[in-house]
Amino acid sequence: MTFRGNLPADPTTFVGRDRLLAATVASLGSGPLVTLIGAGGVGKTRVALKVGEQVRQRGDYLDGVWFVQLAGLREPGSLARTVARSLSIVDNSREAGLVHLLEALQDKHLLLILDNCEHLLAAVQELVHGLLQGCSKVTVLATSREQLDVYGERIIRVPPLCVDGVNHADELGRLHEAVQLFVDRATDAGHSIDEDELPEVAHVCALLDGLPLAIELAAARLGELAVTEIREQLSTRDAFPLDMTDQRFTLLVNGDRTGQQHHRTLQRALDWSAQRCSPAERELWARLSIFPADFARDAVIEVCAGNGIEADQLAELLTSLVRKSILIAQPSGVTRRSRYRMLETVAQYGAQHLGRRTDRQQLARAHAGYVRRLVRSAAEDWFSPREVRWMGTLLEEWPGIRAAIAFYLAQPGLETVGAEVAIDVSRTRFGCFAGMLGQTQDLLDRVLAALPAERGDVRMAILAHNAWIALVQGDTDAAMPYLAQVHDASAVSGDTDEIALQLRYAKASETFLAERAPARARASVSMFADLFAEFRRVSARGDTHMVELFAAMTACFLGDRQDADTRTAALLASVEEHHARWSMSWALWTRGLFELLHADPGRAFQLGQRALAIQLEIRDTWGPSFTLWLLACAAGELGASARAARLFGGVRTQASIVRVRFAGLGPWARVQDRIEQRCRHSIGHDDFDEAMHLGSRMSFQDLLVEALEDIPDAEWQSEGEARIPGGLTEQEFRIAALVADALSSKDIGDRLGISPRTVETHLMNARAKLGLANRAALAAWYRATAAALPRPLNDVWSGPTGASSL
């Protein structure tokens, strides 16, 4: 979580409201919950954002000011996870969203702005109550058409802008707020207001009751209408050929005596604005209300074209609706192209219009189909130069993805289509990258509950994906219920080759990650090797790449040196061929793992640093914890024991954030236990624990400095370390000790969790370095050398004692 905030940039000027802003800021300083209440279009969101900007600039909140837009959220159960995503909190937890959110915010000092709460009142009440009870330094500023009714709530009503009858200025000659807003918006659109037009502007603002949204809609008409014409049309009470005024959309505010009048005024302004739109613009306005949040032009073309609106018209129509303040255009952070959104009130008006003129179900189906194709394209194309862009696109489209899956699950006979979309989301590994495994698992579980019993094949695929997510998190307990059903998949008829491979992939992952006995876990090496060959034949390149990645990892952890060397080199070559940035970080990590376990820990440290740099550049939330683990292990193998301890401490903290249990990942746990033991012998248990505790309390930025700084020779020398004699690696020296203890290659392999073939390779390398002809000579060399070793090395690597401690 980056504690600076996420307040959106304000594309237009903020007008007036000085007293309201001051009152709101003062209320924030005296209570944990303030709610801004007012009619739709009165400017609650703009006031909240301006207040947020003021207190941010003053530095009132150490951990920043965070804005959460709730208008597009239709699932109360996703509220807490939506808040977490808006705050950049990694949400990989299977726990209820509120539990994880409270845990993440319990010691944070921040202002949380919850915008547009009225349609989620019960869920917002529960969330805010939990925040106020469990997070003493969190302050909430909410906007709503109704009060939240939470204990301690302070209510501030947001009135319209000052109009003061039909006068355009106060006694000091300053323009009234409403008039100033009209002038500013006209200027933004390239239209100047003459001094003699100001009385007419004041009349327009008075007719619109000073409602900011209504004033902006009117100002947007300048150019096609003069100010006088705008005033004349708004003064005509029954000149609305659209006949929309008899279907007022409900915008009620409890206890607001002036609310009804303001609702009628806003309704009238929207009716008038719709009247001034062409039939095609009105129809597009209505159709665009189907989008749950912001949207791209490509989506508009796929969802809204047809039935009277041609695709080649859409660019011009979108531009026109932006000019008329119906739409707001902002550049995408991913594509740099425009994304569009409507204010909630404007969208509601369009939705009512859509109910009159267009089949909403047809539009919802078109939107769901667009999302389905988008997610499938991401799943098929993510192992490519576009994979990081796909990850960003899925994040932008996340509200639409949820809405599309919900649509399919609600349609009898289409539940399987919703399952396919959820599976494709999981296939992209987007949840790992974005820190949204919790929401990914929620989707998979929701689909699982909705699937008809006869679709056992699809159920097995969902179970396999859910099991895999739990396994890579090191949470075997969570994986087991899914795996138990996966193991029964042989009784399910009609499995496709693709689903059968997914089930085998889940089984191989279980053997690799959850099996505690190295001898049995070693079976995963051949399992993944076989799967890789079959995935290459029938699967998309992204799915195939994941199997190749796991095949290389298993070879490093459990296979022999030559196989690990070959597979990690091939993995790197494949990633370079496809120019896949995220995948490159993992290929470098895996090659670093090879160097750590089979060759040169110094090289492993360098590769880990390269992988970490990429992960930070692309803002990957998942990989850095694993790469910090690799760097900690490499530092320990290089003899920088204090550095390793600090990094292990930092890994423990970061792993808890991303919900990875390295202790639950068998291969990782075995390597870490061995290296930690070595470091403890080197610097002592107390110093190791102290350094690890220090690392666990480091900020992420300080931890990165620790990880990305090269290890000088002086660092390990200062810790009293001695280099391994004969230029042997630690593993070679350890194996020499066990040879001296008269263990066979098979016994040594079982002891160290590696294959007998790997043991023989290490022996061959050790004898070559030392110029020794056979095992007996190596055993004799070790006995003579070990007697002269410094005590720390002797404790770790001496024959029977060292062997029994591994």
N, C-alpha and C positions, 0 to 999 in steps of 0.2 A: 504494500500500500504506500503510495507516494503522498506524504502529508502536506500537500500544497493546495489542494482543492481542484475543482473542475468547473468553475463558473463559466458558462458559455460567453463568448464575446458578444457584446451588444452592438448590433449593426446600425442602430439609429440613436439619436440623442434622447436623453431622458429629460422630461419637462416637469418643473414644479415639484409639488408634494413635500416641500421642506419640513413642514410641521409633522406630517405623517411619518416621514423617514426618521425624524428625531424621536418621535414617540415610540416607534417600533424598536429602534436601537436601544432606547432606555429600558424598554420592557424586556429585551433580551438580557440586559444586565441584571435584572432583578428576578428572573424566573427561568426555569428550564424549558418552557413550552409557550410559544406565542403563535396564535392562529390569525391570519389575515382573512377576513370574511367579506364577501361582496358579490354582486351579481356578475354573471358572465360578461366579459368585455370591459370590466371596470378597471383592469390593470393590476390585479393582484400579483401576477407572476413578475411583472416588471418591477413592482415595488419590492418584492422579495429579493430579486436579483440585485437591485440597487442597494438595498440594505446589506446583502451579503458582500458586495464589493466594498462598501464603506468599512465594515468591520474587518474585512480581510486586509485592507490597506492600513488600518490602524494596528493590525497585529493582535486583535483581541483573542484569537484562537490559535494556539500553538500548532495544532495539527490541521488547520485550514478550514475552508468553507466548501461544502459539498452540496451539489444540486442533484435532485432525483426527480425526473419527470415521470409522473404516474398516469398521465392521460391515456396512453395507449395500452395500459395493463388491464386485462380483463380477467385474470386468474388470481383471486385473493391469496391462494396458497403459494404463489410465486413472489409475493411482496418482499419478504425478507431477502430472498436471493437477488431480486432486482435491485434492492438498495445496496447489497454487497457489490454487485457488478458495477453500479454507478460510482461506488467509492474505491474501485480498483482493488477490492479485497479478493484474494484468491479463495474460491469457494469450491473446493474439491471434497467437501465433507458429505457423508451420507446422512449426517444428523439433520434434524429439522433446521430450516434456514435461520430461524430466529435464534436458536441456540448458538450457532456458529457466528452469527452477526454480533451477538452480545459478547461472545468471547473475544472477537477481534477488536471491539470498541471499548472494552471495559476500562482501559487506562488512557483513552484518547480524549484530547481536549479539542473539540471541533463543533462547528455549527452545521447542522444537517437541515437542508431545505427540502421539504416534501411538497411538491407542487401538484395541484389538482387531486385532492384527496376524497372528494365527495362521493364518488362511485364505489369507494372501497372502505367506507367508514368503519365497519366492524374490524376488518383486518388492520387498518391504520391505528385504530384504538388499541388493539392488542400489541402491535409493534411499538407504538410510542410509550405505552405503559411499561413494557419490558425495558425499553431504553432508559426511561427515567428511573426505574428501580435498580437496574444493573449497571448503568454507566453514568456515574455521578458527574462527569465533566462534559457530557454531551448535551448540547442545547438544540432544540428542534424549533424550526420556523416553518409552519405549515400554511398552505393556501387552500381554501375550500369555500364552497357555497353554503356549507353548514359547519357548525362548531363540532369539534371532536368529542367533547364531553369527557375529557380525561382530567383527573384531579390535578389542580395547579395550573390549568390552562388559562392564559390571558388572551382575551378577545380584542382585536383591533379591527374596526370596520373600515373598509376602503371605500371612500366616497368617490363620486365622479369628480372630474376636474372642475376647478372654479370657473363659472361662467358669468355670474353677477348680472343677470338679466340679459340685455342685449348690448351692454357696454363692452367695448373691446379692450379697455385699459382701466387700471385703477387710478386713484387720485394722483399718483406719482408718475403716471404716464406709462407704466409697465404693462405689457400685454397680459391679459388674464391667461391662466394656464391652458385652458382649452383652445383659445385663439392661438397661443404660441405653438401648441402642438400642431394645429392645422397648418400654420405657416411653415413650420419646420418640415413637415411631411411633404408639403407642396414643393419646398425648395429641394428636398432630397430627390423628388421626381423631375426636377428641372423646370419648375414653374415658379415664377416670382409673384408675390402678392403686393399690389400697390397700396399706398396708404389709404386711398379713398375706397378700397375694397374691404378694409378691415371691419367696418360696421356690418357688411353683409356676411363676412366670416363669423362675426359674433352671433348674428342671427342663426346661421347654420349650426353653430356649436350649442346654442340655446335649444334649438329644435331637437338636437341629439342628446340633450340633458348632460352634456359634458362627458359622455362615455368615450373613453379613448379609442376603443375598437371601432365604434361607429364613426368617430371623427376621422380616423385613418382611412376607413372605407370611402368616406366622402371626399377627402383630400385626394385620394387616388384617381378621382374622376376628372380632376382639373386637366385641361388640355382638350378633352372631348366635350366638356361643358364649362361654361363660365361660372364663377361663384354665384352670380345672381340666379342662373338657371338651376344650380344645385339647390339653392334656397327655395326657389319656387316649387320645384318638384317635391322636396321634402315637406313643404307646407300643404301639399294637396293630399288630403286624408284618404281619398278613395280611388287613387289612380294607380292601382297595382294589378295589372292584367294577369299576373301569375296567380292571383287569388291564393296567396300563401298565408295571409293573416288569419284565416279561419282555422289554421292548424298550428297553433303556437307550440313550440317545443318547450318542455317543462324545465324551467331554470329557477326553482323556488329556493328562497333563502329563509331559514327559520328565524323569526324575530326581526327581520329587516322590513320596517314599515314602508320604506321607499322602494323596496326591491321590486314589487310588482310593476310599478311605473317604469323602472329602469329596464325590466325584462321586455315590456311592451315597446319601449324605445329602441332597444337593440334589435328586437324582432323586425321592427319597421325599417331600421337601417339596413338589415340584411335583405329584407324583401326588396327594398329600393335598389340595393347593389346588385341583386340577382336580376332585377328588371333591366338594368343597364348592361347586363351580359348578353352576348349572342346566344341563341339556342345551343350551339355546340359548346360554348363555354359553360353554360349552366349544366349541361349534361355531363361534361368532364368533371366539373366541381362535384356533382353528385357521385360520380363513379370513384373519384379519388378518395372519398370518405371510407372506402372499403379497406384502405391501408391502415394498420394499427399504429404505425409510427411514421417516421420519415421514409422516403422512397426515392429510388433512382429513376432516371428517364427510361432506361431499358425496361424497368418493371411496368411503367405506365404504358409503354408500347405493347407489351405482351398481355397486360390485364385489361386495358381500357379501350384498345382499338377495336373497330368493328361496330356493327349496328348503328350506322350513321356517322361515325367518327373514323376517318381514314388515318392510317399510321403516319402519313406524311403531313397531316395537319397538327399532330400533337406538339411538336416543338414550338410552333407559333402559338398554340392555345396555352401551353404552359407559361410561355413568356408573358402572354396577355394577362393570365390570372395572377402572376407575380406583380405585374404593374398595377393591377387593381387591388392589391393587398389581400387577395383571397389565399394566395400561396406565399410562403417564405422560402427563398432559395439560399442555400449555404453550401460551400464546397465540401466534398467528402474528404475525410482525413486519409482515405485509402486510395481512391482513384483521382482525387483532385477535381473531379467533375461535380456538377451541381446535384445536390439532393434536395428534395422538396418536403415541406411539411405544412400542415394547417393548424392554426390554433384550435383548441378543443371545441370552442363555441362554433367556429366556422365549420368544423368537421361535422358537428352534430346537426347543424342546419342542412349541410349537404346530405347527411344520412337520411334525414326526413324526406328531402327531395327525392333521394334515390328510392325510398319506399314508394313514392307516388309514381315514378316514371320508369324505373328499371327494375328488373328482377334481381334483388340483392343476393339471392342464392346463386344465381348465375355468375355474378361478379366474385362472390366468395370462392366459388369453384375455380374460376379463372386465376384468382390470386394464389390459391393453394397449388394449382398446377404450375404456375410460374416458380413458386418456391421449391416445389418438387424437382423441377428441371435444374434449378440453380444448385441445389444441394447435391444432386446426382453429378453434375458437372464438376463440382468441387471434389467429390469423392474420387472421380475418375482421373482428375488432372492434378491432384495436389503434389505428387512427386514430380515437380517441374520447376522452371524458373518462376512460376506464378504461385507457388504454394504459400508464401507469406502473404501475398495479396489475397488469396482465397481465405486465409485465416481472418484477415481484417474484414473482408466482405461478409463472412458469416457472422462476425460480431455486430456489424452494422445492421444486418438483416435478422438478428435474433428474435425481436418481437414478431416479425412476420413468420419466422420458422415455427415458433410456438403456436401462432394462430393457425397456420396451415395444418399442423399435426392435429390440433384440436378440431378443426373442421372435418378432417377425414375420419377421426375417431367418432364423431357425432353422426356420420352418415352410414346407415346400415349397408353392409357389403363393401365398404371402403376402408375398414379398419386396417386391412393388410397394407394398403397404400400408405397410411400414416406410419405403420411399422417400418416400411421401406425408407421413408424420409428420416425417421429416427436412427435407423441403422446406418444410413449414409452419413448422418452427422457424426456418429461414432467412428465411422471408417476414416474420416478426415483427421482424426486425432485433434480436432479443434478444441475439445474440452480440456485436454492436457495443456495445449499451447496457451489458451486464454484464461486458464484457472477457473474453468466452469464445469468441472466433472460432476459437481453436485447437481447442476441443472440438467446435464446430459443424462445422468442416472435417473433423475426424476422423470424425464421424457420416456426413457426406456421402460421404467416401472409402470408408467401410466399406459403405455402401449400394451405392455404385457397383461395388464388387468383388463384391457378392452378387447383383446384378440379373442375371436371365437375358438372354442376348444378344438374344432376340427382342423385348425391351422397350426398343428403341432410342429410342422417344419419351420415356420416363421418364428414360433415361440422358442424353438431351440436356438435359432440365430440370435434372438434378443438375449436369451440366457447366456450364450457364449460371450457376447459383447459385455454384458454386465459383469460376468465372472472375470473377464480379462481386465476390466477397469479396477476391480477390487484387488486382483493379483498384483498388478504393477504398482499399486499403492502399498503392497506388503500387508494387506488386510485379509489374511487367509480365512478368518472367521466369517467375514462378510461374503467371501467368494464361495464358501462351501455349500450354502443352500442352492446357489445357481449351478455349481459343479455337480451336485448330487443329481439334479435333473438332467444335466448335459450327459452324464454317464449313462443315463437310461435312454439316450437318443436312438440306440440301436433298435428299440422297440417301435420307433416311429417310422411309418412307411412314407414313401414319396419324397425323401430327402433329395434335393438336387446336389450335384457335385459341389457347387459353391457352398451350400450349407454344410455338407459333410466335411469340407475342408475347414470351415470355421470351427466346427466341433473338435476336429483334430488339433487345430491351432490352440484352442482353449485347453485341451488336455496336455499338449506339449508345454504350454505356459505354466500349467499347474506343476508338472514334473520338474521344470527348471526352477521356478520361483518358490514353490511351497514345500517341496520335498527336502527334509532336513538331512537325510543321509546322503553324502556325496556319491556313494557307489550307485544308489538308485537314481539320483538326480542326473547322473551322467548319461542316462538313456535319452535325455532331451537333446543331446548333441545329434544323434542320428535321426531323431524325430523331426527336428527342424531342418536338417539337411534334406530329408525326403520331402518335407512339405514345400521347401523352396523350389525344388524341381517341379512339383505339381502346380504350385501357384503360378509359376512362370508360364505354364501351359494354358491356364483357364482364367486367371484373375487380372484385375487392373494393376497397373504398374505400382500404384501407391500401396495396395495390399501386399503385393509381391515384395516391395522394398521392406515393409515391416517384418516380413518373415526372414528376409535376408539379414536384416539388422539383428534379429534374435538368434539366427543361426551363427552369426559372427560372435555375439556375446557368449553364447553357450560354449562355443569352441574355445574362447579365451578363458572362461571360468573353469570348464570341466573337460575340455579336450586336450589334444597334444599341441605342442608348440608349432609344428609345421602347418597343421590345419588352421590354427588360429591366425598365423601369419598370412596364409593364403586367403582366408575368408575376409579378414579385415582389410587387406590390400584391395581385394576385389570390390568390397563395399565402397571404399573411397573412390575407386575408379568409376563405379556406377554413378555415384552422386555427382562427381565432377562432370560426367557425360551429360547428366540431366540438369545441371546448374541449379540444384535445389538447395536453397540457403538453410532452411531449418534442418533438413536432412543432413547437410554437411556438418552441422554442429554435432550431430549424433555419430556420424561416421568418424569424425576426429576423436570424439570421446571413446569410441570403441577401439580405434587404433591405439589411443592412449592406454586403454585397459590392457591391450596386448603387450605394450611396452612395460607396463607396470608389473605384470605377472610373469612375463617370459623373456624380457630383454633389458631395457634401459629405463629405470625410473626417472632419470633426468629428462629423457625424451618424453616420457608420459606427462611430466609436469608441463612441458612446453606445449604439447598437444592439447592438454586440458585448458591452458590459458587461451589458446586459439579458439577452442570450442566455446568457452565462456564469453569471449569477446563477441562472437556472433550472436549468442543467445541474448546478451544485453542489447545489442544493436537492434535486433528484431523484436525485442520485448517479450521474449518467451518466458512464461511463468513457471514452467515445469522443469526444464533442463538444468537451470543453474544449481539446484540442490544436488543433482547427481554429479555435476561437474565439480562442485566444491568438494564433494566426497572423494572424487578421483584425485583432486589436488591434495587433499589431506593425506590420502594414502601414499601418494608419490612423495610428499614431504617427509612422511615417516620413513619410507624406504631409503630416502637420501640422507637420513640422519638428522634432519631438522625437526627434532621431536617436539620442541615447544611450539613451533609453528604448526606442526601437524595437530597438536592438541587444541590450539586455538581454532583451527579450521574445523576440526571435528565438533567442537562446541558450537560454532556457527552453523554447521550442517544440521546439528540437532534442532536448533531454533528454526532454520529455514524449512527443514523437513516437516516440522510440526505445522508450519503455516500452509504448506502445499499438501499436507495430509499424506506423507510418505513415511512408512515405517521401515527403515533399513534393517532393523532387527527382524522384520518379517520377511525380508528378501534373503533367502538362504545363502546364495553365493556371495552377496554383498556382506552379509553378517560374518561369514567365515573369514573373508579377507580382512575386514575391519578388526575383528577380534585378534587376529594374528599380529597386525601392525600396531594396534594399541598396546598389546603386550610388550612388543619390542620397545616402543617409546617409553612405557612405564619403567622398564628395566634400565633404560638409558638415563632418564632424568629423575626417576623416583615417582612413586605413586602420588605423593602430596603435590609435587610441582606439576605433574601432569593434570591432576584434578583441578588445581588452581588455574592453569592455563586454559583448560577446557571450559571452566566456568566463565573466565574472562571472554572467551570467544562466543559463548552463548549469549552474552549480554551486549555484544558489539552491534552497532547499527549495520544495516545491509551495506551501506557505502564503505564503512570502515572494514568490513569483512572482505569486500571486493579489493580494497587496497592490499590487504594481507594476501589475497589469493593471486593477484596479478603482479605482485612484486617478485622478481627473480630471487632465488635462494643463493646467497653468496657462500663461498667455502667457509668463511669465518663463522657462519651461523651454526653449522653442525660442529665445527671444531670447538666453539665456545661451550658446547654442551658436553664436552668430554668424549665425543665419539671417535672411534678409530675406524679407518677404512678396512673393508674385508680383505684379508690376505689373498695374494695371488691374482687379484683383479676379478675374482669371482663375484657373481651376483649373490644376493642374499639367499635366493632359492637354491642356487648351486651349492653354496656353502652349507646350507641346512641339509641338503641331500647327502653331501659328503659326510656330515655328522652321523646321519642315519646309516650310511654304508659302513662307517666305522663301528656302528652298533650291531653289525651283522644282519641288517634287515634286507630282504629281497626287494626287487623293484616293485613287485605287486604290493608288498607290505608297506613300502614307502608311499606308493600311490594312494593306498587306503588311508594312511595316516595324514597325508597332506591334501587329500581331496582332488588328486589329479590322476591321470591315466598312467599305467606302467610305461606306455610308449613315451609319454612326456618325461617321465623319470629318466629313461634311457637317453633321451635327447640332452637333458641337463647333464647327465654323467659324461656323455661324449664331449660336450662343450667344456666342462670342467677339466677333463683329462687333457684336452687339446691346449687349453690355456696353461696348464701346469707341465705339459710335456710328459705325462704319465701313461704307461702302457695298459694298465688294467685296474679293476676295482680294488684289488689288494693294495696296489701302490697308492691309490687315492686314500684308502683307509689309513695306511701308515702315515701319509703326508698329513692327514687331518689330526691324528693323535699327536704328532710332533708339533704341529702348529697351534693347536688349541691350548696346549700347556702354557704358551707364551702370550696368549690373548689378554687384554685388559679385562677386568672382572665383569663389566656389563655385557661385553660380547660373549664371554665364556658362559655367563648365566643363561643367555638366550639360546646359544647355538651348541652348547656342549651336548654330547651324545645322549645318554639315557635321560638325563634331567631335562634337557631342551626338548627332546622328542616327546616326552610324556606331557609336557605343558602345552603342546600344540593342539 
